[in-house]
Amino acid sequence: MLEGILLQANAPAGGGWMQQLLLFGGIALVFYFFMIRPQQKKQKDQKNFINDIKKGDRIVTIGGVHGRIAEMDEDTITLDVEKGAKIKFEKSAISLEASKKVAGKA
């Protein structure tokens, strides 16, 4: 039995590098399609959403603040929250549109 194991260890590896290349190529493809591509799509959708918002839309920030857009500048928005309070945020702090989320529940 030991002799059989030793004989297998000394066998020449004729096409080993090609198999390794295919294995690493396959791993790279799986990594791209399951990790990188979905993240890029999510970032693109978020960027389009932020560019499409307008005054009066109800939104939720990353921190969980709900409000209606009262004013918009190039890089900032002012949210009108309860009882007339206004808070200024960067556009990048917007998470999602609350009116679509609320409309789905009703």
Summary of the structure (lengths in Angstrom):
residues: 106
radius of gyration: 27.0
end to end distance: 72.3
largest distance: 85.8
contacts: 228
relative contact order: 0.11
helix: 56%
strand: 24%
